[in-house]
Amino acid sequence: DSGVTQTPKHLITATGQRVTLRCSPRSGDLSVYWYQQSLDQGLQFLIQYYNGEERAKGNILERFSAQQFPDLHSELNLSSLELGDSALYFCASSPRLAGGIYNEQFFGPGTRLTVL
Amino acid sequence: EDKVVQSPLSLVVHEGDTVTLNCSYEVTNFRSLLWYKQEKKAPTFLFMLTSSGIEKKSGRLSSILDKKELSSILNITATQTGDSAIYLCAVEEVQGAQKLVFGQGTRLTINP
């Protein structure tokens, strides 16, 4: 158990809908990262938040957005869902913004999103 | 575009064998290379490598980075069925935030 929690574990929804995925980082970690893992794309970095602020963006679609709240939990919002958005969505956390030893990312168990 | 390539993509061996997994990278400003093991769900951290030529070791697993060759290897000796997993390599760039670029992974299967 990494100490990172994600809810829900599974989500099944229809095209065009909007969903919210939630992540609670490890106690004391200020950085939260979101990743998408699909069969054909591997693990893709979406976005990083540090202490409430967006700090890095990866291949995140405009239909997706995220935020980190004052208690450091984070939410990933996915809207106008398409079939291709079906994937495992992971949240990870680390203590600092970047760099240094002991700043490895610890992954949550993931949310499996199925869009029908 | 930053790229991380792992090889082989898939490997099947017998219990007790030794395996070597490869990772090569092309990133603009390299900071560190990380190895993760992914079994059923979440990737779990194995090693972080920042300095070339220094081996990191944990039990039967070891890894080394070669900055000149822009590559890293992960060795597993005396493999066990519990080592069956996808092994992911990720590279961190020097920038204001920690963006990891992951390889496709190597699916390792250990047969009894």
Interface residues (C-beta under 8 A of the other chain):
Chain A: S2 V4 S31 Y33 G42 L43 Q44 F45 Q48 Y50 R55 A56 G58 L88 F90 S94 L97 A98 G99 I101 N103 E104 Q105 F106 F107 G108 P109 G110
Chain B: R31 S32 L34 Y36 K41 A42 P43 T44 F45 M48 T50 L88 A90 E92 V94 Q95 G96 A97 Q98 K99 L100 V101 F102 G103 Q104 G105
